[in-house]
Amino acid sequence: MTSNLKGNLESKFALKVFSGKEFSETAFPLATNQVNINSQTTLASDKDNSQHVSFSDHDDKFWQEQDNVYYLEAPLAKVKEICCYIQELGCPLVLMFANDERNFQAGYAVYYVFAVREEGMLVVIKTKADPESMEIPSISNHLHAASGYEREIQDLFGLVPIGHPDAKRLVFHGNWPQGVYPLRKDFAVGQKPDFAQEKIRFQEVVGEGVYEIPVGPVHAGIIEPGHFRFSVAGEPIINLEAQLYYVHKGIEKLAEGQSLEKCLFIAERISGDETFANSLAYCQAIEKIAGTKVPARAAYTRVLFAELERLTSHLGDLGGICLDAGYGFANFQFQMMRGWAYSVADELCGMRFLRSVNKLGGVRKDFVSGKEAKLIELLLNIRSELEDTVNIVKSNSMFIDRVENTGILEPKIAVDLNAVGPGGRASGIRYDVRKAFPYAAYPNLNFKVPEHNNGDINCRMNTKIEESFEAIDLMIQAIEGMPVGKVCEPIAEVKPYRFAFGLTEAPRGENIHWVMTGENNTLYRYKIRTPSFCNWPALCHAVKGNIVPDFPLINKSFNLSYAGNDL
Amino acid sequence: MFDTLKKIIKYPRLTQDYPNRSLTPASFLGQTEIDTAKCNFCGECALHCPSQAIVLDKSARSIGIDYAKCIFCILCEEICQVGAVQTTNKFELAVRDKVTLNNHALCANALRDTPLSNKSNGESFYKTAVINEENLPNTSYETICSDLQATVKKIFGRSLQIREVDAGSCNGCDYEINALNNPFNDLERLGISFVASPRHADMLLVTGTGTRNMQQALVKTYEATPDPKLVVAVGACACSGGIFRDTYATNNGIDALVPVDVYIPGCPPRPQAIIYGILKAIDRVK
């Protein structure tokens, strides 16, 4: 049904393909003299017609190499209809963002990104917001996943989603003044607006015996800050509203105008324990724009590091679940293995958080050469201990009783909110970026993606256990199959106003970065969407009906990143 | 049950005896140093440094790294053509005085006017200092501070309760603080433990830049902690804002919001570096 989605969209809604060439033309008016007038209305299928005189062969090749991404331009009035049509075909909305394109006389653009996962294809609907009213039609009532994005765009760009069911602030709290929008180009990054004193409104649940429990932002454990407002009657949770963005640092704004090199270090610091997944997504996007092919040895090295990060993260999560269920022994077993995983990282690169490993065009140096046997020995050691521990944990009926049928994320909700990663896979979603949008050396390696359906803590735990074993196997495969050769292909100058996606499977799930280059090797716009952004609303649904004491356990089974969500 | 017991006795002791015994020399990346004898003062490293931590005066032929800002990314080592930059495995970098975190006079001047003078924070945050001037009319701040420090040592003795506050980190530092409780570090062996509320705490271990949205929560947490209290800034963000300096949503380090006793550089600092910093704050290491 989706195979001819692009053609359907073009004919059904009379959309034209947007290639981004228009940007280059506005930015470099000199070049426009030579441009064939038809080129702006040319469809992608006509790309091979050698009509575009102003763009070199390399440029045409560039747009074609991105051929798993289709940009279609749509009028604002039709956007809702188009988005609903695409969703009905079973393609989820995976990202939605705005971009200040006033420099190209294009006003504020809004991009809706849909994934055709069976075919490894992204469909991007681009529209222009009404510059007078600064309004966009809300699609949240039809596509629930859009709700967070629309609120985010409203806060950062001042585009009002008309018809949004609950368009309250998302990124900013009561201290941010009205009418100040940091991602507009006329807002300077260092500007610090005055503190406002607005009250934050929470969803109210009323009824006999209903009361609220406010928790956070400073919690009892050693975790990141966030405020949770529980509405409860007795023990069961009726509603949970999470007020996040306490660690909002303005990363997207900070990256604008910075060198591509510096943005790599910013990308590494989006979320501490997803350092490698984020830097890899960023590198892949830039490499796509630059047309650089990463050497095979670097691609294998990247798999090794990405899987090490997954293993470290999952071992910590498994320990956390056990700890929150009061199962100390198992927690210390997992923490011990996590410590061993960190020693693998030390052995490889000297950094526990895998920072300063990725580089645009490959990796910084040959991290693996000469260490193969030692690494495999360390990994096999973790594997055998993990096997023993999992056997003990799974045969503990008291523990399993606690996690089974607790914190169920209904498959329907998971699909509607585009739940990703282990959280989604435990609720019946069969999706892994490594399979659907293969990158690095994953196409050459064998691995299985866990399949679970019940959506409870037990399923999420089992998903993580199975992924941990797969991660170890993948690392060993990568070490054994690693071809010899160089590890980095330096990146030449990157052309301005080009854009590309970088997709990776972070330990927490699908991770999407969209970059648009600026002049002189800088970034014009950097949109980051980590898996946590999608899974936080899913978590709020998963706790409903559960008792308050089970919340930490459910929370830990998702173990979402606050930093990755808040940016 | 039998399997559980078997596992418990399988690994008798994993805990590293730091700081009583120094760590086995490992190849991990610690402090980056610039050898001024080798340096040709080309300025490439200062130009590329992602957190502007390298301060260079070409005419005076002097160069230095501000470790409060350094994110330990070793890019300078990679860039340097003459091999003047070396990464050592020194990790015990915590200091009491932020100015000593840079070995360069230029940085000292630049730093002097940053802490506690951040205009944008508004009047309300000035009242957070422990000592109220009106109550102590004839004493200088220096005397008050040294008196306070002596009191702190006397009262806390050799045990300490810590509350961790994430004021806008990337969560790297928080995972490393978490690691203090794992079998390898087991902080409780030193009489130090983490508590659930600031009201039970002697020390706040603060990570992150002090974001706009966390600002009030951090100050409230500080005020909820009974006096005398210690504040330790963990990581480049908490020390100086790190790579997230000067954005609309961050402060340049938590000392713009609360007084800080010890600064622990690193991005993130290794667990042992954090232990060192905590012990330094209560004077158990020199």
Interface residues (C-beta under 8 A of the other chain):
Chain A: F172 H173 N175 W176 P182 F187 V189 G190 Q191 K192 P193 F195 P217 V218 A220 G221 I222 I223 E224 P225 Y245 Y246 V247 H248 K249 G250 I251 K253 L254 S259 E261 K262 F265 I266 E268 R269 I270 S271 G272 D273 T275 G316 F329 F332 Q333 Q335 M336 R338 G339 Y342 D346 E347 C349 G350 M351 R352 F353 R355 S356 R364 D388 T389 N391 I392 S561 Y562 A563
Chain B: D3 T4 K7 I8 Y11 L14 A26 S27 F28 L29 H48 P50 S51 I71 F72 C73 I74 L75 E78 S120 G122 R163 E164 V165 D166 A167 G168 S169 C170 N171 G172 C173 D174 Y175 E176 I177 N178 A179 N181 N182 P183 F184 F194 A196 S197 P198 G208 T209 T211 R212 N213 M214 Q215 Q216 A217 T221 G242 I243 F244 D246 T247 Y248 A249 T250 C267 P268 R270
